[in-house]
Amino acid sequence: MIESVQRLCDEAAAPGTVVEVHGTEHGALGDQYRLFLNYDAREVLEHAIEVRRNGGYDAFLLGNSLDPAVVELRELLDIPVLTFMEVACHTACMMGSRFGLISTNPRFVPRYLEMVAGYGLRDRFAGASAIDFSNVRALNDVFSDREAGRSCVDQILKAARQNLEQGAEVIIPTGPLTGLLRMHQALLVMGGEAMVKMKRLTGHHVSRRLLYEAPPQALLEQIAETRSIPKLRSPE
């Protein structure tokens, strides 16, 4: 699946833009439970700490549709941090008055409802439907098995019709479904390019007041010492 997402990102990127796709060891297996999403978030933050220390990147794009650790990432990094779901939902609002979501299984739906409310888009949200993949890891098969892929698309179309009946004008598939349908990685890459350009032109990419206020370096150094987290220290 990582290879498939990398190809889609490469196709979407403008000339001169290099996209590196990285997965996580714990991701896509049990994330419908908050317990396991916690482990995924910790690994995402480990990647971000390395980016902060070593530099070399203009943006950090989060393809996980559950937004793991997005607030922490924006506190930590001084480059644009974009998430697939936030970009997709706000783009959907420019395409129609109401949008709907398709989840990989019903257990994800409460989390998506929270996220849409957090974006301030509750009144634009028509509702969520779900296909039947209790073991999300099994979705990897849809990328290599033509029959599995066709069955998954059939389920997506059925769920999409439910969204339309709920009043959705724009429909957003989530999770690994986005790779199968080929669209949202491109949207995330192009959104990242736009934010990088905005930062270069204006010097700004995030508000440092309240929610995304960055921790002072002195506090990071103190936490690194007292909690034995050397990666939080400033690079030598």
Beta strands, then each sheet from edge to edge (+ up, - down):
strand 1: 60-62
strand 2: 81-83
strand 3: 99-103
strand 4: 125-130
strand 5: 170-173
sheet 1: 1+ 2+
sheet 2: 4+ 3+ 5+
end
